[in-house]
Amino acid sequence: MDAGGGGRADDGEDELRLIRWLFTLCLLAVTHGSLYPWKFHAPASYRHAAHILFAPVVWTGGGDVVGNILLFLPVGVLGWLAAEQGGAVTSRRLAALVIGALAFAFVLQLIQVWLPTRSPAVSDVLWNAVGLGLGLRYAEALRTPIRRVIGLWDSPHRVAFALAGLWLVLVWWPLLPLLNRTQLRLARHQLLRMESAQLGEIVVAALGVAIVVCLLQPVRHRLAWSLGLVAVAFAGKFVFARQIVMPEHVYGWLLGLVLGILSWRLDRRSAHQAMLAAGIGAWFMASLNPYELAELPTGFHWVPFTAALTEPRVMHSLALGWEIFWQAAALTLMCGLGARLVPAAIVLCVATAVVEWLHRWLPGQQADITPVLAPMVLAVLLHRLERQPGAAAPSTGAVSDTLPPSAR
């Protein structure tokens, strides 16, 4: 009896720990959405900035109000679940959560004074408070869906889910929600008047989706997961800022979905071999674009992340993200074919070093040390994902469907 009770207690502690990690990620996402594009400059007049900040205007537009409410809705939900102690939230913890969340919202508005592209307003804190209250009110009702999301961490297929999550982040980058009619009209207009499709971009987009769908093959309800992934990605193009509906999003994703589903008909080893070859090809196609050499080579960025932070920052950080995606996909597929994790990462480091050195002669590309180091970091993360998430949890094989014993 004691052993069983101890096991349930450990499961509860693991769940609470994961909820608190999710709450931390939520706060980071709110911070990013509030302080983007992270270009700080002193205002021309602090008096004028204070006048704007404390202007007695409550309604700042339907999209802005809804966005501010939705921004703090998950803060309330996850904050309530993270503050639980013994299955309940004490009055002291609830008060600390509310005061801390409102102070957090006000500080974010205050920092926006130094962001010329943002319009700080104390009224936003009011709508943040409404979202916080709604989240606290419906936290218990949303406990089951959140448990299902957390359950992905215990899934033996969590490497595939992690890669799918990375793909979604890159598709929606820079992850700045923008809920207004202008954004919806712009996205719809671009969808109806798509320019001529670039075959290379369609192929690269298709292979990215195909690899993710292929890795979802052993997942229960795999077809629903695959269709849902593409549908959610496409819907995000209408609600995130700086998104353009391109032909590769329509033709490429649909083609990738079909290719990924067809890969389920192959045996696992043949499917992984095909996707590995296609993924490496797509990686090189994307990395060596525009397929022409410059007269003189450029410099090499030896300090990590310096290239990604240069202007235009969104484009360069996105390029780095896609390189990491292709590396993660290749490393996962290589290990799925029996390769050992560290040697496979070293091979990717060498191949990436060659590609980055070639970037010195490619117009529009930056030679950077960060992608060269990324495979070793990915190897550590994959090893971490392969390990059992909780000591008391029953053995589920971790990511054995993706990483065979020889790769661990």
N, C-alpha and C positions, 0 to 999 in steps of 0.2 A: 504494500500500500504506500509506504513512504517513497519507494522508488518511483512509482507511478506519479505521485503527487509532485515529487521533485522534478520529474520530466516535464509535467505540465507547467510548473513554475518557470523552468528554464526556457520553455517555448514562449511563455509570456514575456520573459525578459528579452529574448531575442527579437520578438515582435516589437516591443517598445523601443529597443535600440534602433531597429530599422526605421521605425516611424520618426524617431528623432533625427536620423540621418536625412530622411525625406524632408522633414521640416527645415533642416539646415539648407538643403538644396533649394527649397522653395524660397527662403529668404534671400539666397544668392540670386535666384532668378528675378525676384522682385527688385533687388538692387540694380541688376543689369538693365531691366526694363525701364527703371526710373532715371538712371544716370547715363544711358546711352546718348550720344556716341563717345562719352568719356573724353571730351575735349574741353578742358576747363580754362576759362579766361575770366579775369576780374571784370565786373560790370563797369560801364562808363560812369555810372552814378549809383552809389549805394542807396541814396535816398529814393531814387526812382525805382530801384529794384525792390526796396521795402514796400513802396506804394503798391507795386504790382502783386507782391507776395501777400499782403494783407488787405487786398481790395475786397470790399463787401459784396462780392459776386458769388452766389451759391451755384447757380446753374451755368455751367460752362460748355454746354452742348451735349446732346444725347449720347454720342459716341464716347466722349471724354468721361461722362458720368458713369456709363455702363462699364467702361474700361477700368475706372478706378474702383468700382465695386467688385468686379471680377478679379482684380489684381490681389485684393486682400481676402477674398473668399477662401482660397486654400490656406492662407495664413491662419484663419480662424479654425478651420477644420483640423488641420494638422497640429496646430498649437494646442487645441483641446485634447486631442489624442496623445500628444507628447507630454502633456502636463498631468496625465492620470497617475495616480498612486493608489495601488490596491483596488483598481477598478473604478475609482471616483476621482473627481477634481475638487480639491479643497478650495474654500473661499479665498484663502491667501494666494494660492497658485493662480486662481482665476483672475484675481485683481492684478497680480504681477504680470500675467499674460496680456491683459487689456492695456494696462499702463505702458508696458514695454512696447507693444505693437503700435500704439498711437504715437509714442515718442519716436519710434523707428520711422513711421510715416512722416512725421514733422521734420525730422532730420533730413530725410530724402528730399523734401520740398525745399528745405533751407539750402542744401547743397546745389540744387538746381539753379540758384542765383548765379552760380559761376559757370553755368552751361548756357551759352548764348542761343542755342537752338531749342531750348525748353522754356516753358512759361510756368514758373512756380506759382502756386496758389494754395493758401491755407484751406480753401474750400475743398481741395482734393482730399485733405485729411478727413474732412467730414464724410465724404463718400467712401473713403477707405474704411472709416469706422462702421459704416453701414455694411460693407462687405465682410468686415471682421465679425460683426454681430450675427449676420446670416450664417457665416461659417460655424460659429459657436453653437448656434441654434440647431443646425442640421448635421453636426459632427457625428452624432451617434447613428443617424440614418445612413451616413456615408461610410460607416466603419467597414461594412462587408466589401464594397468595391475597393476600398483602400487595402484591405487584407489580401484581395486577389492580386492587386498590383505588387504588394510586398512579396506575395507568394512566388512571383517570378524569380526572386533571388534564390529561393529554394529549389527552383525547377532544374532538372538535369539539362535543360536546353538554354540556360541563361546566357551563354555566350552568343547564341543566335539572337536572342532578344536584345542583348547589349549592342550588337552590331546593327540591328534594326533601329534601335534608339539613336545611335550615332548617325545613321543615314537620315533619320527624320530631322535631327538637329541641323545637319548640313543643308538639307533641303529648305529649311525655314530660316537659315541664318540671315541676319543677325538676331533673330528671336525677339523682335520688337512688335508686340501686338498693337494693332491700329484699327480700332473699330469705328469706322465712319462710312458714310455712303460714297464718298469720293474714292476710297480704297476699293470698295466693291465694284463701282462703275468702271474704274480703271482696269481691274483684273478681268472683268467681263468683256470690256472693250478689247483688251489684248487677246483674250481667248477667241473672240469672233474675228479678229483681224490679225491672225498669226502670220508672221513673215515666213519666207521660204525656209524650209527645214535644212539644217546642216547634217549631212549623213553621219559624220564622225561624232558629233555631239549626241545624236540619237543613239548610236551604238554604245557610247560610253554610258549614257543614262540607262539604257536597257540592261547592260551587263551589271550595273550596280544593283538594280532591283532583282535581277535573275539570281545573283549570288545570295542575297538575303533570303529570297523565297526558297532557294535550294536548301539553305541551312535550316529552314523551318520544316523540312520534310518529316522529321520524326515527331513533331509537335502535334498534340491532339487538336482537332479542328484547324488543321493547317490551312485549308482553303479559306476559312473565315478570317484567320489571322492575316493571310497574304492579301486578300481583297481589302480588308479593313485598313491595312498599312498604306496601300496606295490611295485609297479613298480619303483617309485622314490627311495624308501628305498633300493631296490635291486641294482639299478644303482649306488647309492652312495657307495656301497661296492667296486666299481671299481675305484673310484676317491678320496676316503679318505684314509689316511695312517692308518696303524695298524689295517686294517680290514681283517678278515678271513671269507671266504664263507663257512659256516658250514651247515650240513644237516638240522638243525632246521630253517635256513634261507629259505631253499627251501621247505621242507616238512611242517615245522611248520607254516610258513606264509601262504602257500596255504591252509592248513587245517583250519587255523584261519579265512581266508577269506571266506571259505565255511561256517564255523560255524556262522560267523557274518551275512552273507547274509541269512542263514536259520533262524536266530533269528528274522528277519524282518517279518516272517510269523506268529510269535506269537503276542499276544497282548502286549502292552508296559510293563505292570506290570509283566507278566510272563517272558518276555525277560530279564528284569532287575533282577528279582529274580534268574534266571538261571545264568546270567553272574556274579552276586554278589557272589553266591556260588562257581562258577568256579574260579573267580578272587581271592577269599580268599584262596581257595585250592592251586592255582598256587603260590600265595605269600608265603604260608607256605612251599610248595615244594622247592621254590628257597631259602628261608631263612634258612631252616633246612638241606640243603645239606652240608656235605656229609653223613648225616644220621648215624653218629657214634659218640660216646662220647670219649673225651680225658680223660686221667687218672687224670689230675689236671686242675682246672679252670684257665682261664687267667684273667687279670685285666679288669676293666670297664673304658671306656673313658668318664669321666664326663664333659669334656670341649667340646662344640660343634665343629664339623668339624676336630678335631685333628685326629680321626681315618681315615677320608677320605684323609688326607694329608700325611699319612705315606706311605712308599714304600711297594709294587709298587703302586704309586699314581693313575695311570689310573684305575687299577682293583678295588681299594677301593672306589674311587669316583664314578665309574660306578655302583658298588654294592649299594651305597647310592642312586644314581639316580633311580635305578630300585625299591628300596623300596618305594621311594617317588611316583613313578608311580603307584604302586599297591595301595598305600594309597589313592592317588587322585582318582583312578578308583573306589575304594570301597566307598569313601566318596560321589562321584557323584551318584553312583548307589543307595546308601542308602537314599540319599536325594530325588532321583527320585522315591523312593518307599514311600515317605512321612515322613521320619525321619527328625527331626530338626537338623540344621547344627551343632550347638555347642555340643549337647549331642552325636551326631554321631562321632564327632571329639574326644570327651573324650573317647568313647568306643575304638576307634582306638588307642589312646594313651596308654590305659591300655593293649590292646592286643599286641601292639608293644613292650611295656616294658617287657612283658613276653617272647616274642621272643628274644629280645636283651639279657635278662638275661640268656636264654638258650645258646646264642652264646658263653658264657664263657666256655662251655664244648664241643663246636664243633670245630674240627680242621679246620683251614683256615678261620674261621669267627672272626669278631671283635665285642665285646660288646660296643655299642656306644649310647650316650644320644641323638644324633642328630635325628635319626628316631623317637624317642619317642616324641620329640617336634614338628616334622614336621606336624602332622595332624592339630594342632592348627593354624600353619602358612597357611596351605592349606585351612582351614576354612575361614580365613581372605581373601585369594585370591579369593575363590569361592564367598564369599559375595560381593567382589569388582566386580567380573565379572557379578554377578546377577544385580548389580545396573545399572541404565541407564547411558551410556557413555557420553552423552551430554544433558545438561538441555533443550536445544532448540529442540532437536531431537524428533520426534514423538514416542509415546510409541509403542514398538515392543514386549513387553512381556519379554524382556531381555532373560534370560535362563529358562523361564517358562517351556519349553519342557523338561528340565533336572531337574530343581529344582521346585517342586510344592510350592504353597503358604505356606503350613505348614512348609516348610523347611527354609523359609526366615526370 
